[in-house]
Amino acid sequence: MSTPVDFPVCLRLGGKRVLLVGAGTIAEERSRQLIEAGARLRVVAPVVGANIRELADAGRLELLERAWEPGDTRGQELVFVATDDMRVSEAVAAEARALGLWLNTADVPELCDFTLPSVGRRGPIVVAVSTSGQAPALARLLRRRLLEQVLPGHVRLARLTGWLRKRLPRGPERMRLLKQLVEGEAGELLMRGQRREAWARVRAALETFGDRT
């Protein structure tokens, strides 16, 4: 049987209700990632570690310190399971699917509606490597190597183009300018840390942009 091909997306979870069942090492990592993404996180687990308890005490997540119960997925928009109990994983998956909710179960790809890539961040730049749930260790190795290629200049360039996108009107002229910024001399100057010279090129390009619009 061939391995399913994942369709990669980046989810906007700000304000979304997300359930996480479990509180082990994987669950602690998931909880941190989900909170960073702005999710309204609820964790259900009979035993929790210090990290999750600290987040709960700080009001960054809701903690239900008990075993999962039928009905816990109601009202949620996304469900994660990170427990070694296969019966719990299967029960949560069945309820989530009955309610039309998407679910990820750690280390059980056959129960997943989506898999999670190995993710690394440098400012607004996200490097994600997926093996469709088949080789997480390999995904982590490749992610580390790729992230080493993301330099401070790349981060500065990403933030600058984001700033410009918010201020310039949409259309082919904006696309042309941003492409020129990334691929042209201004981008090269930013990569070398020559910010003053880079800004001079950006100002010149903006003046041209204004003339054409």
N, C-alpha and C positions, 0 to 999 in steps of 0.2 A: 504494500500500500504506500502510495507516495505521500510525502510530508506536505501538509497544507501550507499554502503560501499566505503569509500575513499581509494585510494592507496597513502600512504605517500611517499613524495620525498623531497629532499632538493635541491632547484634550485640554480645554479650558474648564477647570474645576472650581473656579472661584465661586463661593456661595453654594455649591452643589452638596447635597446630602449624600455622604458616602459611609458605608458600613464596612468595618474590618473585623472579621471573626478570628480571634487568636491573639496572642501577646508574646510570642517567642522572639528569637533574634530576627527572623524575617519580618515578622509583624512590626517590630520596632523600627526597622528600616522603612517599611511601607508607610507607617504612620508619619514619620518625619517627612517623607517625600510628599505625602498627601497634604499635610499641613502647609508645607512650603508652597504648594500649588493653590492654596486658599480654600481647600475643601472644608465643609462642616462635618468633621469626622466623629463617628461613634464607634468605639471599640467595645466588643463583647468578648470576655474571657474570664474563666474562673480564677486564674492566677496570672498576675501581671508583674513585670519587672520594674526596676526603679525608673527607667527612662520614660515609659508610658505613664507611670504614676505621676512623675514630675510634670509631664505635659498636661495631664488631667488636673492636677492641683493648680496649674497656672491658667486653667480655663481654655486651653488650646484644643482640647478634645473632650468629648463626653465619654465617660467610662462606665460600663455596666459590668460589674465584677461578679459574673455568674456564667454558667454554661449557656451556649446558644439555645434559644427556644423557638419553636415554630411561630411565625409572625414577626420575627425580628427584622426581616428584610422589607416589610411594608413601610412605605413612606420614604424609602431610600431611592437614590438615582443610579448608584453604582455599588457593586459588592465585591469585596476582596476576602479571600479565605487563606489563612496561614496557620494551619494546625496539622498535627501528625495523625489526627483521628480521621480515618477515611470515611467512617460513617457520618461524622459531622459534615465533612466536605460534600459528600453526596447529598445529604439532606438540605444543606444550604443551597447547593446548585439546583436541586429540584424545585425548591420554593422560588428561587430567583427567576428561573426560566418560566415558571407558571405565571409570574407577575410581569414578565417581559423585561426583566432587568439583566443587564450585562454583568458577567461575573468572571473574575480571575481567581484561580485556585493555585497556590504556590506548589510547584513540583508535580502537578497533576494536569498536564496539558490537555488530556482528553476531556476534562471537565470545563476547560476555559472557553469563553466566548472571545477573549482577546489575551494576548501574551504581553509581557512587559520587557522592553529592551533593557540592556545595561546602559545606564545614563551617566554622563559626566557634564558638568556645567562650567563655563567660563563667562561670567556676566550673562548677557542675553543669549550667548551661543550655547546650544545644547548638542552634544554628540551622543547619539543613541545607536547601539548595535543590537540587532536581534538575530537569533538563530531559530526563530519560530518555536521556542521552548525546548529545543533539542539539545543544546550545548551551552548552558548558562556560563560555565567557567570560561569557555572560548570567547563568548560575547564580552565578558569582563576584561579578558586579556586584550582583545582588539580595541575595546573602548579606551583602555589606558593608553595604548600606543597612539591612537588617533588624537586623543586629548592633548598629548604632548606636542602635537603640531599646531595647536591653537595658541597663538602668542598674544601678549598684551595689545599689540597693534591691531590684531583682528577684533578684539573686544572694543577698542576705541572706534574702529571703523563701523562696527555694527551699531554702536550707540549713536554715532553721528548720522548714519543713514536713517535710523529710527527717528531721530530728532527732525530731520529734514522731511520725512514722510508725513509727519504731523502738521507741517507748516506750509507745504507746497500743494497746490491743487492737483488732483489726480489727472492722469492722462499720459499719452506717449512722451510728452516733453519731460515730465517728471521721471518716467522710466529711463529715458535717455540720460538724464543728468545723474541719476543714482548709479546707473551702470558705468558711466564715465568715472564717477567718484571711486567706485570699488576697483575698477580695472586700470584706471589711469594714474597720473602722476600724484594726485592728492592722496590716493590710497597708499602708494609706495612711500610717500613721505611720512604718513602716519605710522606705517609699519616700522620705519626707521626711528620713530620717536621725534621727528621734526614737526612738531605740532604747529608752530607759528607759520612755517612755510606752507604746511598743508592747508591751514585756514585761509591763507592768501589765495590759494588755488580755488578753494571752495567759494570764497567771496566773489572771485572773478566769474566763476561758473554761475553763481546766483544772479549776478548782474546780467549775464547773457540770457539767463532764464527769464528774467523780468522783461528784457527787450523783446523776447519772442512771444511772450504772453501779453 
